[in-house]
Amino acid sequence: MKIVIAGGKAKADYLIRLLNGKGHQLIVINDDLEFCTYLSQAHQIPVVHGDPCKLYVLDEANIEDGDVIIALKAADADNLAICQTAKRLYRVTKTVAVVGNPKSVDIFKKLGINTAISATYMVAGFIEQMSVVENLVNCLPLDQGNLVINELMIGKNSPVAGKKLYEIELGDGVIICCIVRSSQIIVPKGQTAIQVNDKILVLSTPETQNEAILQIMGREPL
């Protein structure tokens, strides 16, 4: 697949780490020159420096006829513009936009965005299904909703705090695939210990998602 990742910091870094080497053609665009250098060196891929809202930058990146574009900029309006431009002018098949305002989710869909993702919107859905999980930070669906990534903040009462990865049993279909610690990104191994205040990225199926979150946060599944 030809996948365009436009903007973003931690999410962009993780998506590239997840998708790189899987046979996809990745096109990465970012307007932060220093971060572009980091991404290029860390993942050994070319990165286009520039604002993905600008047509000449999209031209340079050669996004035409892409399979999917994922817009990760901080401003909702920017992500809407990126996705609409990619679909209308460059014939990108599927558009995904991260939005900060949960009210934008339905608006974006009405405006032709295939998938609009709001952390607040998703958290509200979780709260309706379970007791409050105060350390749930973010959630991102992948593979047309067949997989989800949850970003969780580890508190001092979490059962996984202080444990090594091999000691943590979360069941089939659940993987702790990344740790963010003081802005440092760690790809965990069996001997890697989870620390208080770590942010961990948990990959799971939608069916195993809620149980895994509750186990990590220190609650029994409902």
N, C-alpha and C positions, 0 to 999 in steps of 0.2 A: 504493500500500500504506500501511496505517496501522502505523507502526513506532515502538515505544517503546524509548527508550534510558535505562536506569536506572543511575545511579551512574557511576563511572569518571572519569578525568581525561584523559590523553593519548589513550586509545583512543576515549573518547566524543567528544572534540574532532575527531579524525580521521574517525570514522564520520559525524558530522554534516556535516563539510566534504564528504565523499564523496557523501552522500545528498541534501543540501539542494539544492533546485532541480531535482531529477529527477522531480518530480511526486508524490513521496511525502508523506504527512501525518506529520510527525515530532512525537513527544511526548517531550520531554526532562525527566527528573526527576533532581535532584541535591541532596544535603543540605549542600553547601558554598555558602553564600550568595554569597561573593565569586566563586566559579567560575561560579555561575549568572549573575551579572552579566556576566562575561566572555563566556560562551557566547551570551547574548542579544545583546550588542553586536557580537560578532565575526560572528555568523551571521544576525543580524536575525530571530530567531525567539523565540517565547515559551518560557520555561523555568520549570517548576514547582519551587519550592524546598521541599524536604522529604525525609524518609526514605522511599524506595520500599518499605520493609518494612511501612509503616503503611497500613492500609486507607483511612483518611481522605485520605491523600496520593494514593493511587491513584484514589480517587473524584474528588478535585479535578482530577486529570490527565485524567480521562475516557478510560481505556484500554480500556473495554469493547468487545468484538468486534474487537480489534486483530488484525492479521495476524501480527505477530511482536513479541516483547519480547526485548531483549538486556540481560542483567543483568551489570554490570561492577564491582560493589562488591568491596572487598578481601577480605572474608570469604566463604568458600565457603557457609557456612550461610545467610548473607543472600541470596546469589544463588539458592540452592535455594528458600528461602521465597518470594522474589519471583516466580520462575517458576511454582511450584506454585500460588500464590495467583492469579496472572494467568490461568492455564489453568482452574482450577477455579471461581473466583468471577466472573471477568470474560470468560471464553470467548475468550481470546487463542489464536489458532490454533497458532502455533509458538513454542517457548521456546528461548532460547539462553543458556547460562550460562558465564562464564569461571570456572575453578577454579584454585586455587593448588596443591592437592595432586593429583598425577596419579592417585592411587588413587581419587579421587572421580569420575573420568570414567565408569567402568562403573556405579558406584553411582547417579550422577545419572540415567543412562539408564534404569536399572531402576526409578527412582522417577518416570519419566514425562517427564523433560526431553528434548526432541528432540535438542538438540546441546549437548554439554559440551566445552569447549575448555580444554586445559591446555598451557601453553607447554612445560613439562618433558616431558609426554607426547609432544608433537610433535617436540621436539628428539631424544628417544630414537629416534623413528622415522627421523629424518634420519641419525643416527649409524649406524644399521644399514645404510643405503644408500650412504654416502659416507664419506670420511675426515673426521675431526673438524673441525668449523667452529666454532672457539671464540667467534667474534663473533656467532653467531646468537642473537638476543635473544628473538624472539617470532614467532608466526605466527597468522593469523586467517583462516579460510575464509569466503567470501562467496558469494552467489548459489547456494546449495545445493551448494557445493563446486566450482563452475565457475571461480571466481576465488579467489586467495589473496593475503593481504598479509603480507609478511615485514618485520620490523623488524631492521635490521642495524647493528651498531656498526662504524664505519670505523676500522681500525687503520692504523698508519704504513706497513705493507707492502701495503696494499690498492692494486691498480692504479688505482682511481678516485680515490684521495686526491690533491687538488691539481688535478684536472681539472674543466673546465667541462662542464655537462650535454651540450652539443652535441658534445663530444669523446668521449663514452662511447657505445659501441655494444654493446647487450645483445641485439639480435635482436628479431624480431617478437614481440608478445604480452607484452613486459616494459616497465614504465614506473616510473621513479623519481618518485613523486608527492608526497613530502613529506620535509622535512628537519627534524629536531629538534636544535637547537644551543643548549646552555646554557639549556634550558627555553623557548627561543624557537622558535616554529613557523614554518617558511619554506616557502612554495609555490614550488618551483623553476621557473626559466625557463632558456632556452638558455644564457645567460651566467652562471648561478649556478654557483659552484665548490663542489665537495665538499671538506670539510676533515676532517683527522684528529679523531677523537672525535665526529664527527657521528653521529647515528642517522638512518638513511634508511628510509623506508617504500617497499617495492618491490611493485608490483601486477603479478601475472602469472597465467598459467594453471597448473594443476598440472603440465602436461607440460613447461613451460619453467622451472619453479620451481628445480629443483636446479641446472641449468646456469647460471642467472642468479646464484644464490648463490655458486657456486664461482668464477665470473668476477669477481664483486665482491670476494670474499675473497682472490683471488690464487692460485687453484688451477685446474688444467685439469679439465674434466669427466671423470668416470670412464667 
